[in-house]
Structures are given as structure tokens and as C-alpha cells.
Amino acid sequence: MTDELSLAPTPEVMEFGELRIRYDARVLRPRAWTTAQSAWGAELLRGGPEGPVLELCTGAGQIGLLTIARERRRLVAVDLNPVACEHARYNAEQAGLADLVEVREGAVDAVLDTEERFALVQADPPWVRRTETGRFPEDPLLAIDGGDDGLTLARTCVASAGEHLLDGGSLLLQLGSREQATTLDAELSPSAGLALVEVREFERGVVAHLLRTR
């Protein structure tokens, strides 16, 4: 992977809260507004169950890393893109958090053990409708293509959270709109044990808070 990165576009570094995050053009550029998602996650950890954090679709790792920088927990960060995983590992090391972070490369629903449980799931899936991805030519397609309705991978994240959250644990799910959050809420099965409790609007998207009720 080091050789691959040496041939890659020149890495860039940006401030993300109190962290400095490295990424390149093959990874979605961190959005400054998503520091609010990290802050919300740290707040929920302080009032929630003891346990580690899971971040799905981690990208360069910034949201999960800032969450545990503010509320120290173990973090499992997952992404399908090997380049994103390499940046996430590097950023964890630079933040002094490498001993708390495990980065796993693979599909959201394929890299977790059945018995693993988490106090918080941060999920940042692509949420742009496939027919609308051309509006964002600067963004890597893998990072923004959410399928026909923008919710293909978001549904997988919700299902994984339902299986792996501790009782009283929370899922913070980044989406494009309140309408998408409402759609997912209507699809929730009672057996999932998840309830949508709040949606907050931000600069370019929304974050939905789903609580594990049993």
C-alpha cells in the first residue's frame, strides 16, 4: 500500500477539530461541518453504555477519530476502499490514537464478528442518488454513489447497527435529507430494536440519531 500511495495524487492535510487529517483525491474530502457529528457522538458516549465505537464507511477516519479523541474508547473503523483504510491508519497514528484503533478493510456487513457489540456506531455512507452523482465531479464515485434512491448502503449500516449495538447504544447516520431519514424510519422492522429519535440538519446533509431500545 505504501508503494500505491507513492504513485497517488499528492496527499492533502486539513484541520478537523483538533486533529489534522490526511487524505487524497481518491478519498472523499473531509467536510468541516461533520465535526458536529463527532461532537454529538462523544456526547452520546458520555451518557450511554460502556463499550467501543464502530465507524462504518470511515473514509480517512476523521469522524470516528475525533469522536474518540474527545471521549476515549476503542474504535473499529471499516471501509471498502483500501486507500481510505491506509489514510485512516495513518491519521490514527498521527493523532496518538493508534493503540485504540483497528481499521478493517472490507464490506460493512462482512468484517464484523457476530458477537461484537458497540456503544456507538458512526456511519457515513454515500447518500447521493446514482442519477445525481454527476453533480459532484470532484468527489470519488465510490464515496458518494448511494444507489437508485441514495440509501442502498445506508440500509446496510442500519442493519449492522441493529445487530451490533449494545442496549441503550446509538447510531449516528449521515444522510442527505430529512426525507431520507423518514424513509429509513418507515422501513425499520420492530425486530431491529432501533428507533429514530432525532434528526439534525447541517450545512450539506443531516445526521439521524437511532437508539437501540432493546
MIKE-397601 format. One record per residue (C-alpha): residue in one letter; residue number from 1; x, y, z. Coordinates in steps of 0.001 Angstrom, whole numbers, always signed. Layout:
<rs>
R, kekol, tortor, u, v, w
R, A, NUM, X, Y, Z
...
</rs>
This chain:
<rs>
R, kekol, tortor, u, v, w
R, M, 1, +0, +0, +0
R, T, 2, +2932, +2368, +640
R, D, 3, +4040, +1961, -2999
R, E, 4, +475, +2584, -4173
R, L, 5, +257, +5796, -2157
R, S, 6, +3630, +6968, -3543
R, L, 7, +2072, +6903, -7039
R, A, 8, -1152, +8515, -5869
R, P, 9, -2297, +12123, -6133
R, T, 10, -444, +14405, -3750
R, P, 11, -1902, +13995, -255
R, E, 12, -3525, +16984, +1373
R, V, 13, -3901, +17724, +5075
R, M, 14, -6699, +19670, +6716
R, E, 15, -7654, +20606, +10252
R, F, 16, -10642, +18689, +11557
R, G, 17, -11462, +19919, +15037
R, E, 18, -8247, +19458, +16992
R, L, 19, -6954, +16802, +14581
R, R, 20, -5007, +17058, +11339
R, I, 21, -6365, +14663, +8712
R, R, 22, -4525, +13394, +5638
R, Y, 23, -6431, +12344, +2512
R, D, 24, -6082, +12452, -1262
R, A, 25, -8311, +12743, -4350
R, R, 26, -9321, +9061, -4168
R, V, 27, -10983, +9624, -787
R, L, 28, -13865, +11955, -7
R, R, 29, -12546, +15292, +1230
R, P, 30, -13488, +15686, +4914
R, R, 31, -16358, +18125, +5409
R, A, 32, -15726, +20620, +8207
R, W, 33, -19385, +20513, +9298
R, T, 34, -19088, +16840, +10218
R, T, 35, -17070, +17780, +13301
R, A, 36, -20559, +18301, +14756
R, Q, 37, -21293, +14605, +14173
R, S, 38, -18161, +13733, +16173
R, A, 39, -19166, +16092, +18965
R, W, 40, -22630, +14542, +19102
R, G, 41, -21108, +11075, +19207
R, A, 42, -18831, +11972, +22118
R, E, 43, -21823, +13420, +23978
R, L, 44, -23820, +10220, +23468
R, L, 45, -20899, +8126, +24698
R, R, 46, -20743, +10087, +27925
R, G, 47, -24395, +9300, +28614
R, G, 48, -24554, +5836, +27071
R, P, 49, -23305, +2326, +27811
R, E, 50, -19668, +1382, +28257
R, G, 51, -18194, -103, +25125
R, P, 52, -16257, +615, +21936
R, V, 53, -17169, +2684, +18867
R, L, 54, -17753, +1366, +15362
R, E, 55, -17409, +3632, +12332
R, L, 56, -18812, +2378, +9035
R, C, 57, -17674, +3916, +5730
R, T, 58, -14892, +5618, +7646
R, G, 59, -13117, +7285, +4706
R, A, 60, -9975, +8974, +6041
R, G, 61, -11239, +8216, +9547
R, Q, 62, -11851, +11757, +10723
R, I, 63, -15325, +11448, +12284
R, G, 64, -14577, +8353, +14331
R, L, 65, -11131, +9591, +15341
R, L, 66, -12420, +12952, +16560
R, T, 67, -15184, +11159, +18467
R, I, 68, -12747, +9031, +20463
R, A, 69, -10259, +11885, +20832
R, R, 70, -12972, +13632, +22836
R, E, 71, -14305, +10552, +24641
R, R, 72, -11655, +7840, +24785
R, R, 73, -12947, +4471, +23620
R, R, 74, -11665, +1712, +21396
R, L, 75, -12610, +2283, +17726
R, V, 76, -13185, -196, +14920
R, A, 77, -13147, +1682, +11593
R, V, 78, -14425, -12, +8425
R, D, 79, -14132, +924, +4759
R, L, 80, -14219, -931, +1454
R, N, 81, -11580, +1341, -102
R, P, 82, -8004, +221, +717
R, V, 83, -6687, +3741, +156
R, A, 84, -9161, +5131, +2695
R, C, 85, -8079, +2460, +5174
R, E, 86, -4426, +3408, +4760
R, H, 87, -5208, +7072, +5378
R, A, 88, -7325, +6173, +8416
R, R, 89, -4462, +4158, +9930
R, Y, 90, -2021, +6991, +9275
R, N, 91, -4387, +9568, +10779
R, A, 92, -4935, +7433, +13883
R, E, 93, -1175, +7232, +14379
R, Q, 94, -667, +10965, +13870
R, A, 95, -3440, +11689, +16380
R, G, 96, -1785, +9499, +19001
R, L, 97, -4741, +7109, +18916
R, A, 98, -3247, +4111, +17102
R, D, 99, -3367, +1933, +20232
R, L, 100, -7163, +2424, +20358
R, V, 101, -7945, +1984, +16660
R, E, 102, -8383, -1061, +14457
R, V, 103, -9033, -366, +10767
R, R, 104, -10732, -3163, +8815
R, E, 105, -10874, -3246, +5039
R, G, 106, -13996, -4802, +3569
R, A, 107, -17744, -4620, +3174
R, V, 108, -19775, -3226, +6075
R, D, 109, -21645, -6486, +6605
R, A, 110, -18656, -8798, +6168
R, V, 111, -15927, -7706, +8601
R, L, 112, -17669, -7874, +11988
R, D, 113, -17839, -10925, +14217
R, T, 114, -21318, -11985, +15250
R, E, 115, -20661, -11408, +18952
R, E, 116, -19112, -7926, +18674
R, R, 117, -21074, -5159, +20394
R, F, 118, -20601, -1380, +20392
R, A, 119, -21825, +1564, +22429
R, L, 120, -21913, +3874, +19381
R, V, 121, -21985, +3391, +15637
R, Q, 122, -20926, +6324, +13470
R, A, 123, -21998, +5688, +9869
R, D, 124, -21108, +7889, +6912
R, P, 125, -22422, +6026, +3856
R, P, 126, -22773, +7511, +369
R, W, 127, -26245, +9046, +81
R, V, 128, -26353, +10667, -3380
R, R, 129, -28792, +9115, -5858
R, R, 130, -26896, +7366, -8647
R, T, 131, -28506, +9563, -11305
R, E, 132, -27281, +12686, -9474
R, T, 133, -23627, +11807, -8815
R, G, 134, -22574, +13857, -11863
R, R, 135, -23353, +16983, -9827
R, F, 136, -20245, +16276, -7740
R, P, 137, -17413, +15574, -10223
R, E, 138, -14770, +16401, -7622
R, D, 139, -15869, +13528, -5365
R, P, 140, -14825, +9866, -5823
R, L, 141, -17800, +7904, -7150
R, L, 142, -17347, +5094, -4620
R, A, 143, -17698, +7600, -1789
R, I, 144, -20948, +9216, -2953
R, D, 145, -22961, +6702, -5023
R, G, 146, -25836, +5640, -2788
R, G, 147, -27704, +3610, -5400
R, D, 148, -31060, +4287, -7007
R, D, 149, -32564, +6164, -4032
R, G, 150, -29328, +7093, -2257
R, L, 151, -29984, +4653, +581
R, T, 152, -28504, +1336, -543
R, L, 153, -25532, +1341, +1809
R, A, 154, -27369, +3326, +4482
R, R, 155, -29769, +391, +4827
R, T, 156, -26808, -1940, +5325
R, C, 157, -25419, +374, +8005
R, V, 158, -28760, +400, +9838
R, A, 159, -28978, -3395, +9677
R, S, 160, -25418, -3773, +11002
R, A, 161, -26103, -1320, +13821
R, G, 162, -29214, -3263, +14785
R, E, 163, -27116, -6413, +15092
R, H, 164, -24106, -4932, +16875
R, L, 165, -25268, -2113, +19168
R, L, 166, -25430, -2608, +22911
R, D, 167, -28766, -1931, +24590
R, G, 168, -29018, +1830, +25022
R, G, 169, -26404, +2363, +22322
R, S, 170, -26766, +4836, +19471
R, L, 171, -26352, +5000, +15716
R, L, 172, -25462, +8365, +14186
R, L, 173, -26185, +8060, +10480
R, Q, 174, -25192, +10748, +7986
R, L, 175, -27729, +11241, +5186
R, G, 176, -28617, +13805, +2561
R, S, 177, -32031, +14927, +3791
R, R, 178, -34794, +14550, +6362
R, E, 179, -36800, +12760, +3694
R, Q, 180, -34176, +10008, +3535
R, A, 181, -34274, +9675, +7324
R, T, 182, -38072, +9415, +7216
R, T, 183, -37858, +6709, +4541
R, L, 184, -35462, +4624, +6625
R, D, 185, -37569, +5119, +9736
R, A, 186, -40653, +3814, +7917
R, E, 187, -38695, +723, +6863
R, L, 188, -37481, -180, +10350
R, S, 189, -38618, -3593, +11466
R, P, 190, -39672, -3993, +15112
R, S, 191, -37180, -6829, +15322
R, A, 192, -34323, -4404, +14622
R, G, 193, -34754, -2843, +18064
R, L, 194, -33935, +620, +16694
R, A, 195, -35964, +3816, +16986
R, L, 196, -35362, +7136, +15238
R, V, 197, -35252, +9767, +17972
R, E, 198, -33789, +12896, +16340
R, V, 199, -32616, +14349, +13031
R, R, 200, -30311, +17372, +12953
R, E, 201, -29769, +19456, +9831
R, F, 202, -26327, +20719, +8911
R, E, 203, -24607, +22567, +6077
R, R, 204, -24774, +19870, +3425
R, G, 205, -26669, +16985, +4976
R, V, 206, -28390, +15645, +8046
R, V, 207, -27446, +13293, +10865
R, A, 208, -30074, +10895, +12196
R, H, 209, -29877, +9501, +15721
R, L, 210, -31279, +5996, +16109
R, L, 211, -31371, +4435, +19580
R, R, 212, -31066, +750, +20381
R, T, 213, -34085, +202, +22619
R, R, 214, -33621, -3485, +23399
</rs>
